[in-house]
């Protein structure tokens, strides 16, 4: 089992950048694929990006690869989401998630078993 704690959210202006972090407990972090999701007010949760256990494979929803970068540091048990050129439409609670798998096949519909509590990102215009 793994516990996840997100950090790095906050209030920023349009065009700014933020880097979210997700710290995982446990000694088997490198056995987990990790993902980032977000939920805007009044909307359902949506997939943002995923990264394989080794960090060698990534997958992004839609055009987010242009502005978002997912990465991980297995030595620090941490996964990151670098977000650039933020817009008000990026305002949401951002969640990280984990699933124990060594697959390199990542999709937007893959199931994640563990979730963090979320961190709020608010982008003002």
DSSP file (Angstrom, degrees, kcal/mol; ACC not computed):
  #  RESIDUE AA STRUCTURE BP1 BP2  ACC     N-H-->O    O-->H-N    N-H-->O    O-->H-N    TCO  KAPPA ALPHA  PHI   PSI    X-CA   Y-CA   Z-CA
    1    1 A X              0   0    0      0, 0.0     2,-0.4     0, 0.0    27,-0.2   0.000 360.0 360.0 360.0 150.3    0.0    0.0    0.0
    2    2 A X        -     0   0    0     96,-0.1     2,-0.4    24,-0.1   113,-0.1  -0.987 360.0-148.6-134.6 142.6    1.2    3.5   -0.7
    3    3 A X        -     0   0    0     -2,-0.4    22,-2.2   111,-0.1     2,-0.4  -0.916  15.9-155.6-111.1 139.9    0.1    6.9    0.7
    4    4 A X  E     -A   24   0A   0     -2,-0.4   113,-0.5   111,-0.4     2,-0.4  -0.930  11.3-174.4-122.2 136.5    0.3   10.0   -1.4
    5    5 A X  E     -A   23   0A   0     18,-2.0    18,-2.6    -2,-0.4     2,-0.2  -0.964  12.1-155.9-133.1 116.0    0.6   13.6   -0.4
    6    6 A X  E     +A   22   0A   0     -2,-0.4     2,-0.3    16,-0.2    16,-0.2  -0.545  18.5 164.8 -87.8 155.0    0.5   16.4   -3.0
    7    7 A X  E     +A   21   0A   0     14,-2.3    14,-2.7    -2,-0.2   112,-0.1  -0.966  39.3  71.3-156.1 168.2    1.9   19.9   -2.6
    8    8 A X        +     0   0    0     -2,-0.3    11,-0.3     1,-0.3    14,-0.1   0.359  61.6 131.0 104.1  -5.2    2.9   22.9   -4.6
    9    9 A X        +     0   0    0     12,-0.1     2,-0.3    85,-0.1    -1,-0.3  -0.189  23.6 124.6 -72.5 172.6   -0.5   24.3   -5.5
   10   10 A X  E     -d  121   0B   0    110,-0.8   112,-2.8   109,-0.1     2,-0.6  -0.984  59.7 -54.2 165.5-170.6   -1.5   27.9   -5.0
   11   11 A X  E     +d  122   0B   0     -2,-0.3     2,-0.3   110,-0.2   112,-0.2  -0.882  57.3 160.9-101.7 123.3   -2.8   31.0   -6.6
   12   12 A X  E     -d  123   0B   0    110,-2.8   112,-3.0    -2,-0.6     2,-0.2  -0.851  35.6-107.2-134.5 169.4   -1.0   32.2   -9.7
   13   13 A X  E >   -d  124   0B   0     -2,-0.3     3,-2.3   110,-0.2    73,-0.2  -0.648  48.9 -80.9 -97.1 157.3   -1.7   34.5  -12.6
   14   14 A X  T 3  S+     0   0    0    110,-2.3    73,-0.2     1,-0.3    -1,-0.1  -0.298 119.0  28.8 -54.9 135.1   -2.3   33.5  -16.2
   15   15 A X  T 3  S+     0   0    0     71,-3.2    70,-0.6     1,-0.3    -1,-0.3   0.197  95.5 119.3  95.7 -15.0    0.9   32.7  -17.9
   16   16 A X    <   -     0   0    0     -3,-2.3    70,-2.4    70,-0.2    -1,-0.3  -0.178  56.4-128.1 -75.8 173.0    2.7   31.6  -14.8
   17   17 A X        -     0   0    0     67,-0.2     2,-0.3    68,-0.2    67,-0.2  -0.882  20.0-174.8-120.9 154.9    4.2   28.2  -14.0
   18   18 A X  E     - B   0  83A   0     65,-2.4    65,-3.4    -2,-0.3     2,-0.5  -0.989  14.4-149.8-143.5 149.0    3.8   25.8  -11.1
   19   19 A X  E     - B   0  82A   0     -2,-0.3     2,-0.3   -11,-0.3    63,-0.2  -0.970  14.9-158.8-121.5 117.1    5.4   22.6  -10.2
   20   20 A X  E     - B   0  81A   0     61,-2.7    61,-2.2    -2,-0.5     2,-0.3  -0.672   6.6-159.5 -89.3 146.7    3.3   20.1   -8.2
   21   21 A X  E     -AB   7  80A   0    -14,-2.7   -14,-2.3    -2,-0.3     2,-0.4  -0.929   9.1-164.2-124.3 151.2    4.9   17.4   -6.2
   22   22 A X  E     -AB   6  79A   0     57,-1.9    57,-2.0    -2,-0.3     2,-0.5  -0.932   9.7-158.9-137.0 111.5    3.5   14.2   -4.9
   23   23 A X  E     -AB   5  78A   0    -18,-2.6   -18,-2.0    -2,-0.4     2,-0.4  -0.774   9.3-157.4 -94.3 131.8    5.4   12.4   -2.2
   24   24 A X  E     -A    4   0A   0     53,-3.0   -20,-0.2    -2,-0.5     2,-0.1  -0.857   5.9-140.0-111.6 142.5    4.7    8.7   -1.7
   25   25 A X        +     0   0    0    -22,-2.2     3,-0.2    -2,-0.4     2,-0.0  -0.443  58.3  55.1 -87.7 169.2    5.3    6.5    1.3
   26   26 A X  S    S-     0   0    0      1,-0.1     3,-0.3    -2,-0.1    -2,-0.1  -0.081  81.0 -96.1  96.0 165.6    6.7    3.0    1.2
   27   27 A X  S    S+     0   0    0      1,-0.2     3,-0.2     2,-0.1    -1,-0.1   0.322 108.8  64.9-104.6   5.5    9.7    1.3   -0.1
   28   28 A X    >   +     0   0    0     -3,-0.2     3,-2.5   -27,-0.2     4,-0.2   0.006  55.0 127.4-118.7  28.9    8.3    0.1   -3.4
   29   29 A X  G >   +     0   0    0     -3,-0.3     3,-1.9     1,-0.3    -1,-0.1   0.848  69.2  63.0 -54.7 -36.3    7.6    3.4   -5.1
   30   30 A X  G 3  S+     0   0    0      1,-0.3    -1,-0.3    -3,-0.2    -2,-0.1   0.532  94.2  63.2 -71.2  -3.4    9.5    2.3   -8.2
   31   31 A X  G <  S+     0   0    0     -3,-2.5    70,-1.3     2,-0.1     2,-0.4   0.384  92.6  84.2 -94.8   1.8    6.9   -0.5   -8.7
   32   32 A X  E <   -E  100   0B   0     -3,-1.9     2,-0.3    68,-0.3    68,-0.2  -0.876  68.1-142.3-112.7 134.8    4.1    2.0   -9.2
   33   33 A X  E     -E   99   0B   0     66,-2.7    66,-2.2    -2,-0.4     2,-0.3  -0.704  30.2-149.1 -79.3 146.6    2.9    3.8  -12.3
   34   34 A X  E     -EF  98  51B   0     17,-2.3    17,-2.8    -2,-0.3     2,-0.3  -0.880  15.6-174.2-123.2 151.5    1.9    7.3  -11.3
   35   35 A X  E     -EF  97  50B   0     62,-2.4    62,-2.3    -2,-0.3     2,-0.4  -0.961  17.2-141.6-141.1 159.1   -0.7    9.7  -12.7
   36   36 A X  E     +EF  96  49B   0     13,-2.9    12,-2.6    -2,-0.3    13,-1.6  -0.979  23.3 174.3-119.2 136.8   -2.0   13.2  -12.3
   37   37 A X  E     -EF  95  47B   0     58,-2.9    58,-2.6    -2,-0.4     2,-0.3  -0.853  10.9-156.8-129.4 166.2   -5.7   14.1  -12.5
   38   38 A X  E     -EF  94  46B   0      8,-2.4     8,-3.2    -2,-0.3     2,-0.4  -0.994   7.3-159.1-145.6 155.0   -7.7   17.2  -11.9
   39   39 A X  E     -EF  93  45B   0     54,-2.2    54,-2.3    -2,-0.3     6,-0.2  -0.940  11.9-157.9-137.0 113.5  -11.2   18.3  -11.0
   40   40 A X    >   -     0   0    0      4,-0.5     3,-2.2    -2,-0.4    52,-0.2  -0.472  44.1 -74.2 -83.4 159.1  -12.5   21.7  -11.8
   41   41 A X  T 3  S+     0   0    0      1,-0.3    -1,-0.1    50,-0.2     3,-0.1  -0.308 118.9   4.3 -56.0 128.1  -15.4   23.2  -10.0
   42   42 A X  T 3  S+     0   0    0      1,-0.3     2,-0.3    -3,-0.1    -1,-0.3   0.550 115.0  98.9  76.0   8.1  -18.7   21.6  -11.1
   43   43 A X  S <  S-     0   0    0     -3,-2.2    -1,-0.3     1,-0.1     3,-0.1  -0.805  74.0-102.9-124.4 165.2  -16.9   19.1  -13.4
   44   44 A X        -     0   0    0     -2,-0.3    -4,-0.5     1,-0.1     2,-0.2  -0.312  48.8 -83.3 -79.8 168.2  -15.8   15.5  -13.2
   45   45 A X  E     -F   39   0B   0     -6,-0.2     2,-0.4    -2,-0.1    -6,-0.2  -0.510  49.3-163.5 -72.1 137.2  -12.3   14.3  -12.6
   46   46 A X  E     -F   38   0B   0     -8,-3.2    -8,-2.4    -2,-0.2     2,-0.2  -0.956  20.5-110.9-128.8 146.9  -10.2   14.2  -15.7
   47   47 A X  E     +F   37   0B   0     -2,-0.4   -10,-0.2   -10,-0.2     3,-0.1  -0.451  31.8 172.5 -71.2 139.6   -6.9   12.6  -16.5
   48   48 A X  E     -     0   0B   0    -12,-2.6    13,-2.2     1,-0.4     2,-0.3   0.743  56.9 -30.7-112.4 -53.7   -3.9   14.8  -17.0
   49   49 A X  E     -FG  36  60B   0    -13,-1.6   -13,-2.9    11,-0.2    -1,-0.4  -0.988  46.5-154.5-164.9 159.4   -0.8   12.6  -17.4
   50   50 A X  E     -FG  35  59B   0      9,-2.5     9,-2.2    -2,-0.3     2,-0.4  -0.970   4.2-160.9-141.3 157.6    0.8    9.3  -16.4
   51   51 A X  E     -FG  34  58B   0    -17,-2.8   -17,-2.3    -2,-0.3     7,-0.2  -0.999  22.6-117.2-141.3 140.6    4.3    8.0  -16.0
   52   52 A X    >   -     0   0    0      5,-2.8     3,-0.6    -2,-0.4    52,-0.1  -0.131  38.6 -94.4 -72.9 172.1    5.6    4.5  -15.9
   53   53 A X  T 3  S+     0   0    0     50,-0.5   -21,-0.2    48,-0.3    -1,-0.1   0.818 125.9  38.6 -57.4 -34.9    7.4    2.9  -13.0
   54   54 A X  T 3  S-     0   0    0    -23,-0.1    -1,-0.3    48,-0.1    20,-0.1   0.635 108.2-119.1 -91.3 -15.5   10.8    3.7  -14.4
   55   55 A X  S <  S+     0   0    0     -3,-0.6    -2,-0.1     2,-0.2    17,-0.1   0.423  85.0 114.1  88.2  -1.1    9.9    7.1  -15.8
   56   56 A X  S    S+     0   0    0      1,-0.1     2,-0.4    -5,-0.1    -3,-0.1   0.661  71.0  47.4 -80.1 -15.0   10.8    6.0  -19.2
   57   57 A X        +     0   0    0      2,-0.0    -5,-2.8    48,-0.0     2,-0.3  -0.986  63.7 177.0-129.8 137.4    7.3    6.2  -20.6
   58   58 A X  E     -G   51   0B   0     -2,-0.4     2,-0.3    -7,-0.2    -7,-0.2  -0.930   9.1-165.2-133.6 159.2    4.8    9.0  -20.3
   59   59 A X  E     -G   50   0B   0     -9,-2.2    -9,-2.5    -2,-0.3     2,-0.3  -0.990   6.6-165.8-146.9 137.2    1.3    9.7  -21.6
   60   60 A X  E     -G   49   0B   0     -2,-0.3     2,-0.4   -11,-0.2   -11,-0.2  -0.905  24.2-114.2-125.2 151.2   -0.6   12.9  -21.7
   61   61 A X  S >  S-     0   0    0    -13,-2.2     3,-2.1    -2,-0.3     4,-0.2  -0.708  72.1 -47.7 -82.0 130.8   -4.3   13.8  -22.3
   62   62 A X  T 3  S-     0   0    0     -2,-0.4     3,-0.5     1,-0.3    -2,-0.1  -0.112 118.1 -18.5  51.9-130.7   -4.9   15.8  -25.4
   63   63 A X  T >  S+     0   0    0      1,-0.2     3,-1.9     2,-0.1     4,-0.4   0.233 101.8 108.3 -95.3  13.3   -2.6   18.7  -26.0
   64   64 A X  G X>  +     0   0    0     -3,-2.1     4,-3.7     1,-0.3     3,-1.3   0.739  62.2  76.2 -67.2 -18.8   -1.4   19.0  -22.4
   65   65 A X  G 34 S+     0   0    0     -3,-0.5    -1,-0.3     1,-0.3    -2,-0.1   0.780  86.0  65.1 -60.2 -23.6    2.0   17.7  -23.4
   66   66 A X  G <4 S+     0   0    0     -3,-1.9    -1,-0.3     1,-0.2    -2,-0.2   0.830 122.6  13.0 -67.0 -31.1    2.6   21.2  -24.9
   67   67 A X  T <4 S+     0   0    0     -3,-1.3    17,-2.1    -4,-0.4     2,-0.3   0.623 118.6  66.3-120.7 -20.7    2.5   22.8  -21.5
   68   68 A X  E  <  -C   83   0A   0     -4,-3.7     2,-0.4    15,-0.2    15,-0.2  -0.829  52.8-171.0-112.0 145.1    2.6   20.0  -18.9
   69   69 A X  E     -C   82   0A   0     13,-2.3    13,-3.1    -2,-0.3     2,-0.4  -0.982   6.8-158.7-135.5 124.6    5.5   17.7  -18.0
   70   70 A X  E     +C   81   0A   0     -2,-0.4     2,-0.3    11,-0.2    11,-0.2  -0.818  23.6 157.8 -98.8 140.8    5.3   14.7  -15.7
   71   71 A X  E     -C   80   0A   0      9,-1.7     9,-3.2    -2,-0.4     2,-0.3  -0.946  20.8-151.3-151.8 169.6    8.4   13.3  -14.2
   72   72 A X  E     -C   79   0A   0     -2,-0.3     2,-0.5     7,-0.3     7,-0.2  -0.992  12.8-153.8-148.1 154.8    9.5   11.2  -11.2
   73   73 A X  E > > -C   78   0A   0      5,-3.0     5,-1.8    -2,-0.3     3,-1.0  -0.909   9.7-171.8-127.5 100.8   12.5   10.7   -8.9
   74   74 A X  T 3 5S+     0   0    0     -2,-0.5     3,-0.4     1,-0.3   -44,-0.2   0.780  85.2  61.2 -68.2 -25.2   12.4    7.2   -7.6
   75   75 A X  T 3 5S+     0   0    0      1,-0.2    -1,-0.3    -3,-0.1   -46,-0.0   0.788 113.6  36.7 -69.2 -25.5   15.2    7.9   -5.1
   76   76 A X  T < 5S-     0   0    0     -3,-1.0    -1,-0.2     2,-0.2    -2,-0.2   0.352 105.5-126.0-106.1   3.6   13.0   10.6   -3.5
   77   77 A X  T   5 +     0   0    0     -4,-0.5   -53,-3.0    -3,-0.4     2,-0.4   0.903  68.5 129.2  53.1  43.9    9.7    8.7   -3.9
   78   78 A X  E   < -BC  23  73A   0     -5,-1.8    -5,-3.0   -55,-0.2     2,-0.4  -0.982  45.6-162.8-136.5 140.4    8.2   11.7   -5.6
   79   79 A X  E     -BC  22  72A   0    -57,-2.0   -57,-1.9    -2,-0.4     2,-0.3  -0.937  17.8-157.1-118.0 146.6    6.4   12.4   -8.8
   80   80 A X  E     -BC  21  71A   0     -9,-3.2    -9,-1.7    -2,-0.4     2,-0.4  -0.844  15.7-158.8-123.7 155.0    6.1   15.9  -10.3
   81   81 A X  E     -BC  20  70A   0    -61,-2.2   -61,-2.7    -2,-0.3     2,-0.5  -0.901  12.4-161.8-132.8 107.4    3.9   17.8  -12.6
   82   82 A X  E     -BC  19  69A   0    -13,-3.1   -13,-2.3    -2,-0.4     2,-0.5  -0.782  10.4-169.2 -87.1 124.4    5.5   20.9  -14.2
   83   83 A X  E     -BC  18  68A   0    -65,-3.4   -65,-2.4    -2,-0.5     2,-0.3  -0.968   5.2-176.8-122.3 122.2    2.8   23.2  -15.6
   84   84 A X        +     0   0    0    -17,-2.1   -67,-0.2    -2,-0.5   -68,-0.1  -0.759  60.1  17.9-115.2 160.7    3.7   26.2  -17.8
   85   85 A X  S    S-     0   0    0    -70,-0.6    -1,-0.2    -2,-0.3   -68,-0.2   0.900  83.0-160.0  48.7  51.0    1.7   29.0  -19.4
   86   86 A X        -     0   0    0    -70,-2.4   -71,-3.2    -3,-0.2     2,-0.3  -0.268   9.9-165.2 -65.4 146.0   -1.2   28.4  -17.1
   87   87 A X    >   -     0   0    0    -73,-0.2     3,-2.4   -72,-0.1     4,-0.2  -0.839  38.4-102.2-123.9 163.1   -4.7   29.7  -18.0
   88   88 A X  G >  S+     0   0    0     -2,-0.3     3,-1.7     1,-0.3    35,-0.3   0.792 119.2  68.1 -56.5 -26.2   -7.8   30.2  -15.8
   89   89 A X  G 3  S+     0   0    0      1,-0.3    -1,-0.3   -49,-0.0   -49,-0.0   0.639  89.2  64.7 -69.4 -12.3   -9.1   26.9  -17.4
   90   90 A X  G <  S+     0   0    0     -3,-2.4    -1,-0.3     2,-0.0     2,-0.2   0.494  72.2 121.8 -85.5  -4.1   -6.4   25.1  -15.5
   91   91 A X    <   +     0   0    0     -3,-1.7     2,-0.3    -4,-0.2   -50,-0.2  -0.441  41.3 107.2 -62.7 124.0   -8.0   26.0  -12.2
   92   92 A X  E    S- H   0 121B   0     29,-2.0    29,-2.8    -2,-0.2     2,-0.6  -0.973  75.3 -82.4-177.0 169.6   -8.8   22.8  -10.4
   93   93 A X  E     -EH  39 120B   0    -54,-2.3   -54,-2.2    -2,-0.3     2,-0.5  -0.876  47.3-147.3 -89.5 128.2   -7.9   20.5   -7.6
   94   94 A X  E     -EH  38 119B   0     25,-3.0    25,-2.1    -2,-0.6     2,-0.4  -0.852  15.4-170.4-104.5 131.4   -5.0   18.4   -8.8
   95   95 A X  E     -E   37   0B   0    -58,-2.6   -58,-2.9    -2,-0.5     2,-0.3  -0.920  12.2-148.5-119.7 141.8   -4.7   14.8   -7.5
   96   96 A X  E     -E   36   0B   0     -2,-0.4    20,-2.2   -60,-0.2     2,-0.3  -0.811  19.6-171.8-103.3 156.7   -1.9   12.3   -7.9
   97   97 A X  E     -EI  35 115B   0    -62,-2.3   -62,-2.4    -2,-0.3     2,-0.3  -0.957   8.3-153.9-145.9 158.0   -2.6    8.6   -8.1
   98   98 A X  E     -EI  34 114B   0     16,-2.2    16,-2.1    -2,-0.3    15,-1.7  -0.980   8.6-177.0-138.6 147.6   -0.7    5.3   -8.1
   99   99 A X  E     -E   33   0B   0    -66,-2.2   -66,-2.7    -2,-0.3     2,-1.0  -0.982  32.6-120.8-142.4 134.5   -1.1    1.8   -9.3
  100  100 A X  E     +E   32   0B   0     -2,-0.3     2,-0.3   -68,-0.2   -68,-0.3  -0.633  62.6 122.7 -78.7 106.2    1.3   -1.1   -8.8
  101  101 A X        -     0   0    0    -70,-1.3   -48,-0.3    -2,-1.0    -2,-0.1  -0.964  53.1-153.2-162.6 146.1    2.3   -2.2  -12.2
  102  102 A X        +     0   0    0     -2,-0.3     2,-0.1   -50,-0.1   -70,-0.1   0.203  58.7 124.7-105.0  12.9    5.4   -2.6  -14.3
  103  103 A X        -     0   0    0      1,-0.1   -50,-0.5     2,-0.1    -2,-0.1  -0.416  51.1-156.5 -70.4 149.0    3.6   -2.1  -17.6
  104  104 A X        +     0   0    0    -52,-0.1     2,-0.8    -2,-0.1    -1,-0.1   0.312  67.7 102.2-102.0   4.6    4.9    0.6  -19.9
  105  105 A X        -     0   0    0    -48,-0.0     2,-0.4   -46,-0.0    -2,-0.1  -0.809  53.6-178.1 -93.1 110.5    1.5    0.9  -21.6
  106  106 A X        +     0   0    0     -2,-0.8     2,-0.3   -48,-0.1   -48,-0.1  -0.883   5.5 170.9-113.2 138.7   -0.2    4.0  -20.2
  107  107 A X    >   -     0   0    0     -2,-0.4     3,-0.8   -48,-0.1   -48,-0.1  -0.910  45.0-113.3-139.3 167.4   -3.7    5.2  -21.1
  108  108 A X  T 3  S+     0   0    0     -2,-0.3   -61,-0.1     1,-0.2   -59,-0.1   0.651 116.1  49.1 -74.2 -15.1   -6.1    7.8  -19.9
  109  109 A X  T 3  S+     0   0    0      2,-0.1    -1,-0.2   -62,-0.0    -3,-0.0   0.311  77.8 127.5-109.2   8.2   -8.5    5.1  -18.7
  110  110 A X    <   -     0   0    0     -3,-0.8     2,-0.4     1,-0.1    -4,-0.0  -0.354  64.0-110.9 -65.5 147.7   -6.0    3.0  -16.7
  111  111 A X        -     0   0    0      2,-0.0     2,-0.4    -2,-0.0    -1,-0.1  -0.631  26.9-161.0 -86.5 134.1   -7.2    2.2  -13.2
  112  112 A X        -     0   0    0     -2,-0.4   -13,-0.2     1,-0.1     3,-0.1  -0.926   5.9-166.3-112.5 140.0   -5.4    3.8  -10.3
  113  113 A X        +     0   0    0    -15,-1.7     2,-0.4    -2,-0.4   -14,-0.2   0.703  68.8  50.2 -99.8 -23.1   -5.7    2.3   -6.8
  114  114 A X  E     -I   98   0B   0    -16,-2.1   -16,-2.2  -111,-0.0     2,-0.3  -0.951  62.9-173.3-126.1 140.2   -4.3    4.9   -4.5
  115  115 A X  E     -I   97   0B   0     -2,-0.4  -111,-0.4   -18,-0.2   -18,-0.2  -0.957  16.6-134.1-133.7 146.5   -5.1    8.6   -4.4
  116  116 A X        -     0   0    0    -20,-2.2  -111,-0.2    -2,-0.3     3,-0.1  -0.292  33.8-105.9 -85.3-179.7   -3.8   11.7   -2.7
  117  117 A X        -     0   0    0   -113,-0.5  -112,-0.1     1,-0.2   -22,-0.1   0.602  62.0-117.5 -87.3 -12.0   -6.0   14.3   -1.0
  118  118 A X        -     0   0    0    -22,-0.1     2,-0.4     1,-0.1   -23,-0.2   0.077  14.2-121.9  96.7 153.8   -5.4   16.9   -3.7
  119  119 A X  E     - H   0  94B   0    -25,-2.1   -25,-3.0  -112,-0.1     2,-0.3  -1.000  26.3-121.5-134.9 135.6   -3.9   20.3   -4.0
  120  120 A X  E     - H   0  93B   0     -2,-0.4  -110,-0.8   -27,-0.2     2,-0.5  -0.583  22.9-171.5 -82.5 131.7   -5.7   23.4   -5.2
  121  121 A X  E     -dH  10  92B   0    -29,-2.8   -29,-2.0    -2,-0.3     2,-0.5  -0.990   5.2-177.2-119.4 123.1   -4.4   25.3   -8.2
  122  122 A X  E     -d   11   0B   0   -112,-2.8  -110,-2.8    -2,-0.5     2,-0.6  -0.982   6.5-166.7-124.1 124.2   -6.1   28.6   -9.0
  123  123 A X  E     -d   12   0B   0     -2,-0.5     2,-0.3   -35,-0.3  -110,-0.2  -0.941   8.8-155.7-113.7 119.0   -5.2   30.7  -12.0
  124  124 A X  E      d   13   0B   0   -112,-3.0  -110,-2.3    -2,-0.6   -36,-0.0  -0.652 360.0 360.0 -93.4 150.5   -6.4   34.3  -12.1
  125  125 A X              0   0    0     -2,-0.3    -1,-0.1  -112,-0.2  -112,-0.1   0.446 360.0 360.0 -88.5 360.0   -6.8   36.2  -15.4
